[in-house]
Amino acid sequence: MTTTHHVGDPCWMELASPDPAAAETFYGPLFGWEFADVDGLAGYRLIISAGRPVGGLLPASGREEGWLPYLKDRDLTRTLGRVLDDEDQLVVAPTQVGALGVKAVIAVQGVVGLWQPGTAPGACWDDGPGTPAWVGFRTFDVAETGRFYRRQLRWRIGTRYDPVVTMGGPPFYVATDRAGITEEVSCLRDDDPRWADIHIRVAEAGGFPDRVLELGGTVELEAWDTPAGRVQVITDPQGCELSLLSGAPTDPVMIWGPGQPVG
């Protein structure tokens, strides 16, 4: 299956790992992933699910360890000139990933990657177990963050919910068909807005904890229902966080209460 990626869609993912070899040992058996070198880019490994590219694995250097999503972009040079106000906001300068594409990482309204396709239009998206299926983002100002991603990075936002504020969930939810933004309400978090995590499709999130533990990982949170589906958070043996996603989307009204769609 070939996935169509619109400009602004999450279309690629990368893991910057302190131990890429150990990451392969963990994620390979967990998701059935295979790994391959990329011509012309030493140290960069392609992540392959059922014969289809879904992302990249590289040593952690030059940016924070962990998983990072990339949004599709047609012209990196033009986009960077438009969205960057300070040179410190450019975390990773445009970098050629072999013939696959060109990537850059920015820190504006959170840290996110931009992907200009070459031979790889992007990852196979939400097409069975082992494929990326959702990206979550937390922010202290959902309106400002939503405006940035819609206007500057061409997000195709379809829905906004304004449920009653409770201790049981975030008070705002803005969504495309591949990503969502929620407002952070925890008094324990005081950092800048950031991508919360990438969600990998699994047949049943509840069936993975034993396997995660056997492979040396950690189950951080028990599974719970979200608008994207049922989610469970894990970390790999190097401490990098990732979410598992299973089941059908859950109507946010059932979780948070009434909301309002936007056109």
C-alpha positions, 0 to 999 in steps of 0.5 A: 500500500502506498500512503498519500502524505499531504503537506503538513501530515506526519510522514516520517519518524526517527529514533535518536538512540544512545545505543542504536544496536541495542534499539534494534535488538529491542524493537526488532522482535517487538514489532517485527521490524527490520533495519537496513543501511542508507546509502551515502549516510553512515550510521543512519539505519532505515526501519522497515515494517513488512518490507515497507519503510516507516522511519529511521534510526540514528545515534543520538547526537546533535539533538535530544534522545528519543523519537521524533515525528517529521511533517511533510514539506515541499520546500525546506529552504522556503519553510525555514525562512518563513518560520524561524525567528532565531538561528537557535530554533534550527536544531538540525540543519537540512540534511540529505538522507541518502536518496530518501529525502531531506530533513531538518529539525526545528524548535518552534512551538515544540520540537518537530522534524520537517521532511522533503521527500526524495525517493521516499514520499514518507513512511507507510502510515497506519497500515497494520501492526508495526506502522506509525499511526498517530502523533500526540502533542501537548502545549500550554496554549492550544490556540497558539500552537494550533495556529502555528501548525495550521498556518505555518506548517499547513496542518489540515485541522478538522476538529476542535473540542472544548470539553468541561475542564476536569482532573481526568483529561485535558480541556482542549483537543485539536485534531487532524486525521494523523495527529492531535494537540491537547492542552497540558494541565499538569502542574508538574510539567513546566517545560516548553510545548513538545511532541508527546510521543509517536504511536505505533499500531499494534493488534492489541495494546494490552497484550504487549506488556509481558513482551516489552518486559522480556525484551528489557523495556518498561511499561510506563502507563496502563492502557487507556482510551483516547480519541485516537484509540487505546494507548499504552506508553512504554520505554525501551531499555535506553529510556526512549518513550513510545506509545502503542495504539490499538482499537478504533478511535474513541469519540472525545465526547465519550471521554471529555464531554461535548465539543464543537466541530470546525470547518 
